[in-house]
Amino acid sequence: MTAGRPENPTDEVQEDNVSEPLEASADMAEPGLTPDEAQDGGAKENKENDEGSAAPDEIDVLRIENAQLRDEYLRAHADAENARKRAQTEISNARRFALEGFASELLNVRDSLDLARSVDLEGAEGVVERMVEGLELTLRQLDSAFERFSIFEISPEVGDKLDPDSHQAMTLAPSGEVAPNHICQVIQKGYRLHDRLLRPARVIVAKAPDGDDGR
C-alpha cells in the first residue's frame, strides 16, 4: 500500500461525479427562479420583441390616416368657402338687379310720355283729344306694370272709416255730412307691394262741426 493515497480509489471519483450535475443545473436556471418561471420569462421577452417590431407599422398607418383626414378637412373647408363666396355674389347681384324687370316695364311708360310731349299743340285739330287718349294709354301701361309686380293701389272713398294701417290723416275738417273719424277727402292714393305698405293714402278726416257735441 502506498502512503498518501486513499485506501479506496473510487471515493475521489464519486465526489467528482456528484459535483458536475449540480453545477450544470445551476447554469440552467437563474438564482431565485424555478425552471417554469425562467421559461415564462423567455416567452414574455419574445412577445415584447414582437410587439416592438409591430409598433412602427401602426404608427405609419396612423400617420397615413391623419394625412387623409387633414386632406379631407382642407377640401371641405375650401368647398365651404367657395360656396359662401358664391352666395355673397348672388345676393349682391340680386340686390343690384332686383328692379331690372320693373325698370324694363317702365321704359314703355317713359316712351309714351316722351311721345305725348313731342306733340305739336299749335294748329293741330283734335290735339287735346289725342293727348287725353295718350295719357289714358300711358296710365294703362303703368297699371299693367304695377299688376305684374304685385303693386296694388290704395284708393279709399269718401265716407270710408279711417284705417291707420293704410291711411294717413293729414288734418281734421268739420263736416256735417261725413261721420267723425271717417274720410271726407282723399288727397293722394296709397300703394302696397304684396302685403307691405309702400305709401299710405293721404286723407282728410271728418270731425264733428264746431259746437256740435256729436249727439
Phi, psi and chi 1 to 4 in degrees:
 res  aa     phi    psi   chi1   chi2   chi3   chi4
   1 MET       -  134.9 -178.9 -177.6  -67.1      -
   2 THR   -90.9  137.0  -55.2      -      -      -
   3 ALA   -73.5  148.2      -      -      -      -
   4 GLY    87.8  -12.0      -      -      -      -
   5 ARG  -104.2  148.0  -67.4 -179.2   60.6   86.5
   6 PRO   -66.2  150.2   22.5  -29.7      -      -
   7 GLU   -67.1  -34.5  -64.4  178.9   -5.9      -
   8 ASN  -110.6  104.2 -171.9   -1.1      -      -
   9 PRO   -63.2  -20.2  -17.3   27.8      -      -
  10 THR   -77.7  -14.8   60.6      -      -      -
  11 ASP   -63.3  -45.0  -67.1  -19.3      -      -
  12 GLU   -66.1  -38.2 -175.5  177.1   -4.2      -
  13 VAL   -65.9  -39.4  175.7      -      -      -
  14 GLN   -66.1  -38.1  -68.9  176.2   -6.8      -
  15 GLU   -64.7  -41.5  -69.2  176.3   -2.1      -
  16 ASP   -64.9  -39.2  -66.6  -21.0      -      -
  17 ASN   -66.7  -29.9  -68.9  -23.7      -      -
  18 VAL   -75.6  -37.7  171.1      -      -      -
  19 SER   -73.5  -31.4   60.7      -      -      -
  20 GLU   -65.6  -43.0  -71.4  178.4   -3.1      -
  21 PRO   -64.9  -33.5  -24.3   34.4      -      -
  22 LEU   -64.6  -41.3  -66.7  175.4      -      -
  23 GLU   -67.5  -37.5  -68.1  176.4   -3.5      -
  24 ALA   -64.6  -41.3      -      -      -      -
  25 SER   -67.6  -31.0   64.3      -      -      -
  26 ALA   -66.9  -35.1      -      -      -      -
  27 ASP   -70.4  -28.3  -66.7  -23.1      -      -
  28 MET   -73.9  -35.9  -67.8  177.3   58.9      -
  29 ALA  -118.4  140.2      -      -      -      -
  30 GLU   -70.8  154.0  -64.0 -179.2    0.4      -
  31 PRO   -60.6  134.7  -21.5   30.5      -      -
  32 GLY    83.3   -2.4      -      -      -      -
  33 LEU  -117.8  139.0  -65.6  177.0      -      -
  34 THR   -78.4  164.5   64.5      -      -      -
  35 PRO   -59.0  -36.2  -26.4   34.7      -      -
  36 ASP   -66.2  -41.4  -66.6  -22.3      -      -
  37 GLU   -65.3  -40.8  -68.0  175.2  -18.8      -
  38 ALA   -61.4  -38.7      -      -      -      -
  39 GLN   -67.6  -41.7 -175.6  177.2    0.6      -
  40 ASP   -63.7  -39.7  -67.9  -19.1      -      -
  41 GLY   -61.4  -39.3      -      -      -      -
  42 GLY   -66.1  -38.9      -      -      -      -
  43 ALA   -65.8  -38.7      -      -      -      -
  44 LYS   -65.2  -40.1 -178.1  177.2 -178.8 -179.4
  45 GLU   -64.1  -39.0 -176.4  177.8   -4.9      -
  46 ASN   -64.9  -38.4  -67.1  -27.5      -      -
  47 LYS   -65.4  -42.2 -178.4  177.5 -179.1 -179.2
  48 GLU   -63.4  -38.0  -69.8  178.0   -8.7      -
  49 ASN   -64.0  -37.5  -68.4  -25.4      -      -
  50 ASP   -65.1  -43.9  -66.9  -19.2      -      -
  51 GLU   -65.4  -40.3  -68.5  179.1   -8.5      -
  52 GLY   -62.1  -34.3      -      -      -      -
  53 SER   -74.9  -25.5   62.2      -      -      -
  54 ALA   -85.5  -22.1      -      -      -      -
  55 ALA   -59.3  -45.0      -      -      -      -
  56 PRO   -58.4  -35.4  -24.8   34.5      -      -
  57 ASP   -64.3  -42.6  -65.5  -22.7      -      -
  58 GLU   -64.6  -37.9  -65.3  179.3   -2.6      -
  59 ILE   -64.2  -40.3  -67.6  174.8      -      -
  60 ASP   -63.2  -41.0  -68.6  -20.0      -      -
  61 VAL   -62.3  -43.8  171.5      -      -      -
  62 LEU   -64.3  -37.2  -68.3  174.5      -      -
  63 ARG   -64.9  -41.4  -74.9  176.7  178.3  172.3
  64 ILE   -64.4  -44.2  -65.4  173.5      -      -
  65 GLU   -62.9  -40.8  -68.7  179.9   -7.1      -
  66 ASN   -62.6  -41.4 -178.0   56.0      -      -
  67 ALA   -64.2  -40.6      -      -      -      -
  68 GLN   -64.1  -44.3  -68.8  176.6  -12.9      -
  69 LEU   -63.9  -38.9  -68.6  173.9      -      -
  70 ARG   -63.8  -42.5  174.9  177.7  172.7   79.1
  71 ASP   -63.4  -42.5 -177.4   67.9      -      -
  72 GLU   -64.3  -39.4  -68.8  176.1    0.5      -
  73 TYR   -64.0  -44.8  165.5   76.6      -      -
  74 LEU   -63.6  -39.2  -67.8  176.5      -      -
  75 ARG   -65.6  -43.9  -70.6  177.3 -177.2  -86.9
  76 ALA   -64.1  -40.4      -      -      -      -
  77 HIS   -63.8  -41.6 -179.4   72.7      -      -
  78 ALA   -65.1  -41.6      -      -      -      -
  79 ASP   -62.7  -43.0  -68.7  -18.9      -      -
  80 ALA   -64.0  -39.9      -      -      -      -
  81 GLU   -66.4  -40.8 -173.3   67.0   16.3      -
  82 ASN   -64.8  -41.0  -68.6  -25.2      -      -
  83 ALA   -63.6  -39.0      -      -      -      -
  84 ARG   -64.5  -42.1 -175.8 -175.8   65.4   82.1
  85 LYS   -66.2  -39.7  -69.3 -179.7  179.6  179.4
  86 ARG   -63.9  -40.6  -74.3 -164.6  -60.8  -90.7
  87 ALA   -63.3  -41.7      -      -      -      -
  88 GLN   -63.7  -39.2  -73.0 -178.0  -18.2      -
  89 THR   -65.1  -42.6  -58.3      -      -      -
  90 GLU   -64.9  -40.7  -68.6  174.8   -0.9      -
  91 ILE   -64.0  -42.6  -68.6  173.1      -      -
  92 SER   -62.5  -43.8  177.7      -      -      -
  93 ASN   -66.1  -37.4  -69.6  -24.7      -      -
  94 ALA   -63.2  -38.7      -      -      -      -
  95 ARG   -68.9  -39.2  -70.3  175.7  177.4  174.6
  96 ARG   -71.7  -36.6  -68.4  176.9   59.7 -172.7
  97 PHE  -113.7   21.9  -57.3  107.9      -      -
  98 ALA   -63.3  -31.1      -      -      -      -
  99 LEU   -96.1   12.9  -63.2  178.3      -      -
 100 GLU   -60.5  -48.1 -178.8  178.0    3.3      -
 101 GLY   -65.4  -42.2      -      -      -      -
 102 PHE   -66.1  -40.0 -176.0   65.1      -      -
 103 ALA   -63.6  -36.8      -      -      -      -
 104 SER   -63.2  -38.4  -62.1      -      -      -
 105 GLU   -66.6  -34.5  -67.7  -67.3  -30.0      -
 106 LEU   -73.5  -17.4  -68.1 -176.1      -      -
 107 LEU   -62.3  -37.9  -65.8  179.4      -      -
 108 ASN   -63.9  -38.2  -65.5  -31.3      -      -
 109 VAL   -64.8  -43.1  178.0      -      -      -
 110 ARG   -61.2  -42.3  173.1   71.1 -177.5 -176.5
 111 ASP   -61.7  -41.0  -67.2  -19.6      -      -
 112 SER   -65.4  -39.8  -64.0      -      -      -
 113 LEU   -66.8  -39.2  -68.1  175.5      -      -
 114 ASP   -63.5  -39.7  -78.3  -19.3      -      -
 115 LEU   -64.6  -40.2 -177.2   61.7      -      -
 116 ALA   -66.1  -36.2      -      -      -      -
 117 ARG   -70.8  -24.8 -174.5  174.2   58.7  180.0
 118 SER   -83.7   -2.2   64.5      -      -      -
 119 VAL   -70.5  134.9  173.1      -      -      -
 120 ASP   -79.8  117.0 -175.1    8.7      -      -
 121 LEU   -86.7   -7.9  -60.4  178.3      -      -
 122 GLU  -100.6  128.8  -63.0 -179.2   -1.0      -
 123 GLY    72.4   11.9      -      -      -      -
 124 ALA  -106.6  127.6      -      -      -      -
 125 GLU   -81.6  134.4 -174.9  177.2   -4.7      -
 126 GLY    73.8   21.3      -      -      -      -
 127 VAL   -66.8  -36.3   63.4      -      -      -
 128 VAL   -63.7  -43.8  175.3      -      -      -
 129 GLU   -61.0  -41.0  -70.2   78.9    2.0      -
 130 ARG   -67.1  -35.8  -68.3 -161.7  -61.1  -87.4
 131 MET   -64.1  -42.5  -74.1  -69.5  -64.2      -
 132 VAL   -63.9  -43.1  171.8      -      -      -
 133 GLU   -61.9  -40.8  -68.8  176.9   -1.0      -
 134 GLY   -64.4  -39.8      -      -      -      -
 135 LEU   -65.4  -40.9  -72.4  175.0      -      -
 136 GLU   -64.5  -39.8  -69.9  178.4   -9.7      -
 137 LEU   -63.5  -41.1  174.6   62.1      -      -
 138 THR   -64.7  -41.9  -57.7      -      -      -
 139 LEU   -64.1  -38.7  -75.4  173.4      -      -
 140 ARG   -64.7  -39.0  -75.1 -162.9  -63.0  -90.6
 141 GLN   -62.5  -41.9  -70.4  176.5  -23.5      -
 142 LEU   -67.8  -42.3 -173.5   59.0      -      -
 143 ASP   -62.4  -37.4  -69.7  -20.2      -      -
 144 SER   -64.5  -41.0  176.9      -      -      -
 145 ALA   -65.0  -41.7      -      -      -      -
 146 PHE   -61.2  -45.3  -78.6    0.8      -      -
 147 GLU   -63.7  -39.7 -177.3  178.5   -0.6      -
 148 ARG   -63.3  -31.4 -173.7  168.8  -58.6  176.2
 149 PHE  -106.9   21.1  -71.9   90.7      -      -
 150 SER    59.4   42.4  -59.5      -      -      -
 151 ILE  -102.5  119.0  -61.1  176.0      -      -
 152 PHE  -113.6  142.5  -55.7  106.6      -      -
 153 GLU   -84.4  140.1 -177.0 -179.6   83.6      -
 154 ILE  -109.2  106.0  -58.9  174.6      -      -
 155 SER  -129.1   85.9 -178.9      -      -      -
 156 PRO   -70.2  159.2   26.5  -32.9      -      -
 157 GLU  -107.0  156.5  -60.9  -71.0  -20.2      -
 158 VAL   -62.2  131.8  173.4      -      -      -
 159 GLY    99.6  -10.5      -      -      -      -
 160 ASP   -71.6  147.7  -69.7  -14.4      -      -
 161 LYS   -71.8  141.6 -175.5  175.9  178.4   59.7
 162 LEU   -63.4  129.0  178.8   68.3      -      -
 163 ASP  -114.2  106.6 -178.8    6.4      -      -
 164 PRO   -61.6  -21.8  -21.2   32.7      -      -
 165 ASP   -78.0  -18.5  -66.7  -27.1      -      -
 166 SER  -127.0  -18.9  -57.9      -      -      -
 167 HIS  -117.0  149.4  -51.9  149.9      -      -
 168 GLN  -121.8  115.8 -179.6  180.0    0.1      -
 169 ALA   -78.0  117.2      -      -      -      -
 170 MET   -82.9  -34.7  -54.1  -59.4  -63.9      -
 171 THR  -164.1  171.1 -173.8      -      -      -
 172 LEU  -109.3  142.0  -63.8  175.3      -      -
 173 ALA  -134.2  131.0      -      -      -      -
 174 PRO   -65.6  137.0   21.9  -29.3      -      -
 175 SER  -148.1  134.9  175.2      -      -      -
 176 GLY   -95.9   -7.1      -      -      -      -
 177 GLU  -101.5  -30.3  -60.9  177.5   -4.0      -
 178 VAL  -110.0  136.4  178.6      -      -      -
 179 ALA   -64.5  148.3      -      -      -      -
 180 PRO   -57.3  148.8  -24.8   34.8      -      -
 181 ASN    66.6   22.6 -157.0   33.4      -      -
 182 HIS  -121.1  161.1  -74.5   64.6      -      -
 183 ILE   -79.2  128.9  -63.6  171.6      -      -
 184 CYS  -111.3  -12.3   62.5      -      -      -
 185 GLN  -160.1  139.5 -175.7  177.7  -12.0      -
 186 VAL  -104.5  122.1  178.1      -      -      -
 187 ILE   -90.4  -42.3  -60.9  175.8      -      -
 188 GLN  -152.3  137.4 -170.1  178.7   54.7      -
 189 LYS   -71.3  158.6  -64.9  178.0 -179.0  179.6
 190 GLY  -112.7  173.3      -      -      -      -
 191 TYR  -145.5  151.1  -68.9   92.2      -      -
 192 ARG  -124.6  145.8  -71.1 -177.3 -179.7  -83.2
 193 LEU  -109.0  106.9  175.4   59.6      -      -
 194 HIS    57.7 -116.5  -65.4  -74.6      -      -
 195 ASP  -102.9    4.4  -65.7  -29.9      -      -
 196 ARG   -96.0  134.9  179.0  177.8  -64.6 -178.6
 197 LEU   -77.6  118.8 -177.5   66.7      -      -
 198 LEU   -84.4  -43.9  -69.7  176.9      -      -
 199 ARG  -156.0  128.9 -174.0 -176.8   72.2 -171.8
 200 PRO   -73.3  154.2   28.5  -34.3      -      -
 201 ALA   -72.4  129.8      -      -      -      -
 202 ARG   -91.5  124.5  -66.7  178.6  171.5   88.1
 203 VAL  -137.7  164.1  -62.9      -      -      -
 204 ILE  -107.7  132.8  -63.7  176.0      -      -
 205 VAL  -106.4  138.4  179.8      -      -      -
 206 ALA   -78.3  149.2      -      -      -      -
 207 LYS  -134.3  168.3   67.9  174.9 -176.5  177.7
 208 ALA   -65.6  142.2      -      -      -      -
 209 PRO   -57.6  153.3  -22.3   33.5      -      -
 210 ASP   -59.1  133.7  -64.1  -21.9      -      -
 211 GLY    85.1   -4.2      -      -      -      -
 212 ASP   -97.6  125.5 -169.7  -12.3      -      -
 213 ASP   -83.5    3.9   57.7    4.5      -      -
 214 GLY    86.5    2.8      -      -      -      -
 215 ARG   -83.7      -  -72.5 -177.8  -64.3  177.6
